[in-house]
Amino acid sequence: MRVHMGWKKFIAFCILLLIALLPACSKTSNNDSSEITGKVAAKIYRACAYPDGKFCDSNCCVSSENCNGNDAYNECDLETGKWKTESYSDAACSKKCVPIESNPKTQLKGCNEGWECIDEKYRGYKTADCKWDAIEKCPQSCANGECKTYACTPPAMKCFGNELKVCSLDGSSWGLVEKCENSCTNGECTDGTAQNQNSQETGSNLCNDCIKFNVEDSNIVGSISCTNSLFDEYIVLKNECDSSCSLEGWSISDDTSIASHVYTFPSFSVNAKSSFKLYTGKGTNSAASMYWGKCSSIWNNDGDTVTIKNSNGEVVLTNTY
């Protein structure tokens, strides 16, 4: 009986001992937990978290974004532990990052109206709202918004009627060398005998019978304007002979009973068996295209008369369509 009571006392003693020790254990555990929680809170208070779990503990840190292909920087609010929304292009967070597409300096404000080269072979008329209003293929090349043509290859010599001319150094035109007393043949002045033989064979002016008006290929549509005159109205003339013809001083006009429009050719030669267009509007003259320089139509849609005169004022061609 005493032994049995002794075990009960022992068990009670152990229970009391455990109860006495529990507060001490609890106190130790609570202190450790408070200390850990405090460290984490302090860390969050002084830093902003990256997506990978790392922290920025400065006012300005590199971010996971980019600024026009380079590193971007963001401000960290150290009191809240949150990133501010603004992005910067420098590590001091002093220069805001402006996307290229929205940078006012790169926005298109408008275009200067006029002809521009699209590439080496084409040019176009660009309007103020930056749209192409007309496209033209240059016969040889385009530079500074103009079609460049080369009339000849220096130092070639050529006859234009009784005038002997030489190709300019830049190949852009023919320059007068001399006026032959009698005639010019195969790039040189000839004597009177050659002139007489030539007159018997071809008549006094070979080119009078060479230049023809091609109404089928002409484009007579009437309304044009100075901003879009290139393709709207032109007539086609052709040299049907086997030699070139100088049209310098020649003139072309419409029906004088209706209106009086006269165009006089500058220094210009049309090659053998070749045609060219005489545009009503403005442009740069070339071997294939001449320009009257008008801002309104010349030829009537319902019919008109084309009259061509040579440099002596003689009527070479009259054609009514």
Order of alpha helices (4+ residues) and beta strands (2+ residues): alpha-beta-beta-beta-beta-beta-beta-beta-beta-beta-beta-beta-beta-beta-beta-beta-alpha-beta-beta-beta-beta-beta-beta-beta-beta-beta-beta
